[in-house]
Amino acid sequence: MDQIMQHDFGGDSPVAGHYLAKSLGTPFKVYLTNGVDTEVDQATGKVMTNITDLSGLIAAIVRCRVSHPRRLSGADLRFIRSALRLKSKTLAAVLDLTPEFYSRCESGQKAMSTTTEKLYRGYAFLITFLSDEGVKTAIRNERGKKKEDSLEDAQAALKSIGKLFSDLKISPVFPVGDELSFVFSRRCPDENVPCGDDDAKWENQEKPIAA
């Protein structure tokens, strides 16, 4: 089982059954329906939040955001780069941009072309895809009971990456005051088979809740 990581997120629950993770560093709202446990630190009195598989959640958030049609803002670019632990000059080189131009994109002074943004999205998705444990297993295992499941994960991820380049229509226009929000839950691959935390993964719900 992945170790539960402890952080003081100071979230709240404006909607019953949903935890608002305020301090993940996202420029949009992220709600969690499970995988969260809170307790009061006896020494400080602060409410400490335990989120299971935090790194897995961050990767799921990145994949969800880069798959969403709304144009990436400078704050989105900064969050994604930080989440992927990449240097700005590394991303600039991948996108064939000067470090100065990329820096201005993150600050909101410049905007990427649609083609460059799609490349950015695909690259960000690919990084999280390669760090997924199921994909790692598919790559290193030539034999084993979980090989077929891992290959299915890999195929699904590759299909999603292809969709970013073929079907995704980036939208620079959206209603004023329409704040982006996502809801994530830890789910088992097969809902009919009991599984432990080892088998569960963070997934985005199809329909975001109203903020």
N, C-alpha and C positions, 0 to 999 in steps of 0.2 A: 504493500500500500504506500502511495506517495505520502511523504511527511506533510502534515498540516502546518502551514506557515502562518505565523502570527503577526498581525499588523493592527495598528490603531486606525481604522478607516473612518470612524465617526459617521457611519451611514445612518439612514433612517428608513422608515417604511411608509411612504405616502400612500401606497396601494397594498391592501391586505395580501399577505403571503409573498411580497416582493421586497427584497432588500436593496436599497439604493447605495451602491458602492461609490462614495464621493471622492475618495482620494486615490483612485487608480491612475489618475493623470490623464483621463480621457477628456477631450473637449466636447463630449456628448454624454448623455446619461446612460449608465449601465445598471440594469436591475438583475438580481439573482433570485431564483425561486427556491434554491436549495444549496447544499454544499457550504453553508455558512453557519458558524456557531459563535455566539458572543458570550463574554464573561467579563466581570468587573475585576480589574487589577486591584488587589487589596492594598498595595503600597501607594498607588497614585490615585486610585478612584476612577481611572479612565476605563471606558468600555473597550475591551480588546476584541477584535474580530478575527476569527480563524477561518480562512478560506482554503478549502481542499484543492490541491493541485493549482496553485496560483499561476505558475508558468504556463500550464495548459489553458487556463482561462485567458491570459493575456494573448496567447497565440490565437485562440478562437475569436477574440475581439478584433485582432488585426485582420484576420481572414474575412470576418463579417463586414468590417468597414470598407476594405478595399473592394469588396464585391457589391457594395451599395452604389447606386448610380449618382448620388450627389457628389458634385465636384469636391475634391479634397482641399480643405483650407490649409493655411500655413500652420495652424494649431494641430490639424490632423497629421500633417507631414512630420512635425516635431514629435508628436506622440508615437507614431509608427516607428520612426527612426530610433527613438529612445527604447521602445519596447523590443526592437530587434537588436539593440545594442550595437548599432552601426555608426560609424563616423560620417559626418556630412560629406567629406571629401571622397569617401568610398562610394556613396550613393551618387555623387556628382559624376564620378568616373563611369559608373554603370550606365547612367542616363546620357552620357556624352555631353554633360553640361560643365561649365566652369564652376569651381567652388563658390565663387562670388554670386553667380546667377542663382545657384541652388539655395544659398543662404538667403537671398532676397525672396525666393519662393516661400521659404519657411517663415520669413518675417511678414509675408503678405504684400510685399512691394511688387513682386512679379508673379506671373502665372505660367505654369507649364502648358505646352501645347497638348491637345487631346491625345496625340500619339505618344508623347513622352509620359503623360500621366498613366496611360494604359500600361506602358512598359514598367513604370514605377509600381503600379498595382500588382502586375504579374510577378515582379521580382520579390515584392514583400510577401505575397502569398507563397511563393516558392520557398522562401527562407523558412517560414513556419511549417510548410509541408515537409521539408527535409529534416526538421527537428522533431517531427511526430514519431512517437515510439513505434507505432504500427508500421510506418514506412521504413524506419530503421531495421525493424525485424524482417520486413520483406526483402530489403537489400542484402542483409548479412546471412539470412537463413535460406539455404537451398532445400532443406528438408525440415519437417516439423509439423506438429498438429495445427499450428495457427497460421501456416503459410497462406492458405486460401483467404482467410479473413484479412490478413495484412495486405495481400495483393488487391483485394477489393477496396481497401482504404486508399491504396496508392492510385488505383484507377479512378476512384471518385474524385480525388484531389486533382489529378491530371485533367479530368473533364472540366472541373471548376476553373482551372487555370485557362484552358482553351476558351471557355465561355467568356472570360474577361476580355479577350481580344476579339472574339467574333460577335457576340450578342450585346455586350454591355454598351449602353448609350449614356455617356456622362452628361449629367444635367447641371448646367451652371445657374439655373434659375429655380427657386423654390419659394414657397410662401413666406412672407416676413413673419417672424415669430414662431415658425414651425421648427421646434427644436428636435434634433435627431436623438432617438433613444432606442436601445436594444435590450432584449431580455434573454438571459442565459440560464440553462438548467443542466445539471449533470444527469445523463441518461445512459442506459445500457444499450449496446447494439441490438440486442434481441429483448424486447419488452416482455416476452413470454417466458424467459429463462432467468431465474434469480441470479444476481451477480453481486460481487462486492465492489468496493471503491476502485479496485485494480482494473476492473473492466469498464467502469463508467467514464464518460467523456463529456466535456463541456460542449453544449450545442446551443445555437441561437434558435429561438422560437420564431415561427413564421410571421406571426402578427404581434408587433410591439404593443405594449400597453400604453394607455394615455398617460402623459406625465402629469 
